[in-house]
Amino acid sequence: MTVQGRYFKLYDDMSIPGRWNLRFPFFKDGGDSGSCEDDDEREFFDTWRFNEGRGLEVDEPIRLTMKPVGIALEFSEAMGIPIVHRRVVSLFERLGLQKEVQFIPVEVEGQTEPWFILNALQVIRCIDDARCDEVFYWGPEDGEPDRIGEYQNVRGLKVDPEKIGGAHIFRPWGWLVVLIVSEYVKTAMEEEGITGIKFLEV
């Protein structure tokens, strides 16, 4: 695979009429911590683990609910977590991206087909501060000592392709809420007709 010069934020197209909306993930089968009103489920609070760019071991089955019920999309997000259909998994395998992404099985309410959390395995320090519209950093006065020097907010995100190397899917260091893909991945997803996707060049 060649190094790509263009990169894109991959996110959920909320403008699709009649689309589904996936809700906060839950563990199945109860447990001792984080219980909720339904004895058969408990909230899966630690969603940030899916933004950290590392492989995860999830021992308990995860279930997603839907509200409102609507048209299933092959790419969507639940509380910012990418949820994908098995067609996306197959596509990424054909693209040779197995080392860049982990797919964690989940159950989706009312669905019999397999769905997965898409967990990007790379975090790259690549934000081009000078080309962004505006950047704000955590400072000592903000009361978050562990986050000093990280981005508090980024407007008009732009990345420096020279710092990315050959990566095709990753999160930018300091601003982990964003999932970025190369033009190689964008083109492949569009040609495959994956539903629910939207791209913004960064």
N, C-alpha and C positions, 0 to 999 in steps of 0.2 A: 504494500500500500504506500502511496506517495503522500508526502506532507501536504496538507491542504492550506491554502492561503486565506480562506474565508471560514468564519465560524458563526454559529447561530444559537441563540437561546431557544431551547425546545420547551414548549409549554402547552397547556391545556386550552383548547379553543372553546371558550365559554359561550360563544355566539351561536352555536349550533341549535336550531329549534328542536324542542322535545327531547333534548339529551338527558342522560342520567346525571345524577350528582351523588358521588360516593361519599360516605360519611366517615367519621373518625374510626380507625381500626380498633378492633377488639380481639383479645385473646378468647378462645373458646374454652369451655369446660370449667370455668371458675378458677379459684385459686385463693391463696391467702392474702395477696396484696392487691390494692387498687380495685376493690370490688365495686360493682354498680348495682342498680336495682334488680336487673335480671340475673338470677343465680347462675345461668348458663354462660354468661359472658362477663368479662371485665375489661376496662379500658386499657388500651395499649398506649401509655402516656409517652414513652420515650421515642417519639418519632424522629428526633434529631439524629439518632444513630444512623439513619439512612442518608444523611447528608455529610458524613464524615469521611467518605472515600476509602472505606475499608471493608473487607469481607466480614460477614456476620454469620453467626450460628444462632438460628431461631428454633428453639426446641418445641415451642407450643404452637398449635395451629392458629392462624390469624384469619379473622372473618371481617368482611366489610359489609356494612349495611348501605341502603340506598334511600335517599329522601330529597326530592321526589323521585319516584320511579320513572324511568324514561329509556330512551334508546341507548343501548350499550355502545361504548366507543372503545376502539382498540388501544387508544392511548388517552388516559385521563389522570387526574390527580385527586388524592384524598388527603386533605390537610397538607398539600404541597408534596406528597409522596407520589411518584409516578407509578401508576397501575397499568399494566399492559396485558394484552391478549397473547396467546401462544404464538400467533402469527409474527408478532414482534420478536419473540424469542428465536423463532426459526430464521427470521431475516438476519438478526445479529450474528447467529451462528454461521450463516452463509457468508457474511461479511468478514468473518474471522475475528470477531471482537470478544471472544470468550474471556480473555484476560483483562478486559477493560470494564466488564459489567457482570454483576451477579443477579440472577433472577430467583426470587424467593416466593414459593407458592403461597397463594392466599385463596380463600373461598369468598365469593361475592354472592350476596343475597339474591336468590332467584335465578342464579346462573348454574348451569351444569358443566360448562366448558372450563378448562383451567385458566386461571389468571395469576399474575405475578407482580410483585414489587420489583421495579427496576432500580437496582442499587449500583450507582456508578462507583468504580473502585479507584478513581484518581482525583486528587486535589492538586491543582497547578497554580503556582503564583504567577499570574499572567495579566492582571488588570492593568490597563494603560491609563493611569490617572490623568495624564495630560489630555487625552482624547475623550474622556468621559465628560458629560455635561457638568457634573458636580460630584464630589466625593466628600464624605465626612468620616472622621476617625473617632474611635473610642479614646478618651483621654483620662488622666488621673481624676479629674473632677466629676466623671460620670459614674463613679462608684462601682465599676466592673474591672477590678485589677487584672483579672485573667484575660481580658479582651483588649487591653491597651495596645494600640497600634493596628488593630483590625478595623475593618470598615464598619461604621455604624449605619451608613446609607450610601448607596451608589445610584446616581441618576444618569440615564443615558449611557449604560455600560458599554465599554469598548475594551477589547483585549489586544495584547501584543502577540501576533502569530509567531514571532521569532522565539518566544518563551514557551511555546506549546509543544514543539517538536512533532512527533508523529501521533499524538493522541487524537482519538476520534470522539470520545465522550468523557466528560469530566465536570467537576465543579471548580469554580475559581476560588483560590485561597482568600480567606477573609470575607467572602460573600457567598456562603454555601447554599443560599436559598435558590441559586440559579443553576440550571442544568444546561450545559453547552455541548453542542455536537459540531462536527466538521461538515463541510459541504458534501463530502463523500456520503456521510450518514443521512443528511437532509435529502439529498437526491434519491438515495435508495428507498427511504421511507415514502417519499412522494410517488416514486414509480411503482412501489408496491401497493399504493392506495390505502395506507394505514389511516384509519379514521380517528378524528379527534386532535390531530397534530396542528400546531401553529409554530411559526418560526419568526424570529426577529434577528437580523444580522447584528453582530456585536463587534 
